[in-house]
């Protein structure tokens, strides 16, 4: 989060950077978490209720974002692009986040 905050402060002034960075994080959370992953594990194909023209996979990831470790289940296409997030939990350590990722189903 330090780099986006610094860039936004240069653009919009001191104090505005952190608030704007958190708004961007909320709006694009799946992309930020996907980019912050340190490890991933394929869980299986995603079966959508809608007849979509492309297939998505469910991928469990763990990583660190804004100083906090997390485990999330992502929807990812064949090109490795995140299309959504099904859930996310935060942890105090990499060990716990990784354990949650390894046991995700």
C-alpha positions as a Markdown table, in Angstrom:
| # | Residue | x | y | z |
|---|---|---|---|---|
| 1 | Unk | 0.0 | 0.0 | 0.0 |
| 2 | Unk | 3.0 | 2.3 | 0.5 |
| 3 | Unk | 3.6 | 2.8 | -3.3 |
| 4 | Unk | 0.0 | 3.6 | -4.2 |
| 5 | Unk | -0.3 | 6.0 | -1.2 |
| 6 | Unk | 2.9 | 7.8 | -2.2 |
| 7 | Unk | 1.8 | 8.2 | -5.8 |
| 8 | Unk | -1.7 | 9.4 | -4.8 |
| 9 | Unk | -0.2 | 11.9 | -2.4 |
| 10 | Unk | 2.0 | 13.3 | -5.1 |
| 11 | Unk | -1.1 | 13.7 | -7.3 |
| 12 | Unk | -3.7 | 14.9 | -4.9 |
| 13 | Unk | -1.8 | 16.2 | -1.8 |
| 14 | Unk | -0.7 | 14.9 | 1.5 |
| 15 | Unk | -3.4 | 13.2 | 3.5 |
| 16 | Unk | -5.6 | 12.4 | 0.5 |
| 17 | Unk | -3.4 | 9.5 | -0.6 |
| 18 | Unk | -4.2 | 7.0 | 2.0 |
| 19 | Unk | -8.0 | 7.6 | 1.9 |
| 20 | Unk | -8.0 | 7.3 | -1.9 |
| 21 | Unk | -5.8 | 4.2 | -1.8 |
| 22 | Unk | -8.3 | 2.4 | 0.5 |
| 23 | Unk | -11.1 | 3.4 | -1.9 |
| 24 | Unk | -9.2 | 1.9 | -4.8 |
| 25 | Unk | -8.5 | -1.2 | -2.8 |
| 26 | Unk | -12.2 | -1.7 | -2.1 |
| 27 | Unk | -13.2 | -1.1 | -5.7 |
| 28 | Unk | -10.5 | -3.4 | -7.1 |
| 29 | Unk | -10.0 | -5.8 | -4.2 |
| 30 | Unk | -9.8 | -9.0 | -6.3 |
| 31 | Unk | -7.1 | -7.6 | -8.5 |
| 32 | Unk | -5.1 | -6.2 | -5.6 |
| 33 | Unk | -5.2 | -9.5 | -3.8 |
| 34 | Unk | -4.4 | -11.5 | -6.9 |
| 35 | Unk | -1.3 | -9.3 | -7.5 |
| 36 | Unk | -0.3 | -9.6 | -3.8 |
| 37 | Unk | -0.4 | -13.4 | -3.7 |
| 38 | Unk | 2.8 | -15.2 | -2.7 |
| 39 | Unk | 1.4 | -18.7 | -3.3 |
| 40 | Unk | -1.5 | -20.3 | -5.0 |
| 41 | Unk | -3.3 | -23.7 | -5.3 |
| 42 | Unk | -5.8 | -24.9 | -7.9 |
| 43 | Unk | -9.0 | -26.0 | -6.2 |
| 44 | Unk | -11.2 | -26.9 | -9.3 |
| 45 | Unk | -13.3 | -25.6 | -12.1 |
| 46 | Unk | -15.9 | -22.9 | -11.3 |
| 47 | Unk | -19.4 | -24.0 | -12.3 |
| 48 | Unk | -21.4 | -20.9 | -12.9 |
| 49 | Unk | -25.2 | -20.8 | -12.8 |
| 50 | Unk | -25.0 | -18.5 | -15.9 |
| 51 | Unk | -23.9 | -20.0 | -19.2 |
| 52 | Unk | -20.8 | -18.0 | -19.6 |
| 53 | Unk | -18.7 | -18.1 | -22.8 |
| 54 | Unk | -15.5 | -18.8 | -21.0 |
| 55 | Unk | -14.4 | -21.1 | -18.2 |
| 56 | Unk | -13.1 | -20.0 | -14.8 |
| 57 | Unk | -11.1 | -21.9 | -12.2 |
| 58 | Unk | -11.2 | -21.6 | -8.5 |
| 59 | Unk | -7.7 | -20.8 | -7.1 |
| 60 | Unk | -6.9 | -20.5 | -3.4 |
| 61 | Unk | -4.2 | -18.0 | -2.7 |
| 62 | Unk | -2.3 | -16.6 | 0.2 |
| 63 | Unk | -0.4 | -13.3 | 0.4 |
| 64 | Unk | 0.2 | -10.1 | 2.2 |
| 65 | Unk | -1.7 | -6.8 | 1.5 |
| 66 | Unk | -1.6 | -3.6 | 3.6 |
| 67 | Unk | 0.5 | -5.4 | 6.2 |
| 68 | Unk | -1.9 | -8.2 | 6.8 |
| 69 | Unk | -1.7 | -11.9 | 5.7 |
| 70 | Unk | -4.7 | -13.3 | 3.9 |
| 71 | Unk | -6.1 | -16.4 | 2.2 |
| 72 | Unk | -8.7 | -15.9 | -0.6 |
| 73 | Unk | -10.5 | -18.0 | -3.1 |
| 74 | Unk | -10.3 | -16.4 | -6.5 |
| 75 | Unk | -12.1 | -16.9 | -9.9 |
| 76 | Unk | -9.4 | -16.9 | -12.6 |
| 77 | Unk | -9.5 | -17.4 | -16.3 |
| 78 | Unk | -7.1 | -19.5 | -18.4 |
| 79 | Unk | -4.9 | -16.5 | -19.1 |
| 80 | Unk | -4.3 | -16.0 | -15.3 |
| 81 | Unk | -6.6 | -12.9 | -15.0 |
| 82 | Unk | -8.7 | -12.6 | -11.8 |
| 83 | Unk | -12.4 | -12.2 | -12.5 |
| 84 | Unk | -13.7 | -12.1 | -8.9 |
| 85 | Unk | -13.2 | -13.2 | -5.4 |
| 86 | Unk | -15.4 | -15.7 | -3.6 |
| 87 | Unk | -14.1 | -15.1 | -0.1 |
| 88 | Unk | -11.2 | -13.8 | 1.9 |
| 89 | Unk | -9.9 | -14.2 | 5.5 |
| 90 | Unk | -7.1 | -12.3 | 7.2 |
| 91 | Unk | -4.5 | -13.9 | 9.5 |
| 92 | Unk | -1.7 | -12.8 | 11.8 |
| 93 | Unk | 1.0 | -14.9 | 10.1 |
| 94 | Unk | 2.0 | -16.5 | 6.8 |
| 95 | Unk | 1.9 | -19.9 | 8.4 |
| 96 | Unk | -1.8 | -19.6 | 9.2 |
| 97 | Unk | -2.7 | -18.0 | 5.9 |
| 98 | Unk | -0.8 | -20.8 | 4.1 |
| 99 | Unk | -2.5 | -23.4 | 6.2 |
| 100 | Unk | -5.9 | -22.0 | 5.3 |
| 101 | Unk | -5.0 | -22.0 | 1.6 |
| 102 | Unk | -3.8 | -25.6 | 1.7 |
| 103 | Unk | -7.1 | -26.7 | 3.3 |
| 104 | Unk | -9.4 | -24.6 | 1.1 |
| 105 | Unk | -12.0 | -26.5 | -1.0 |
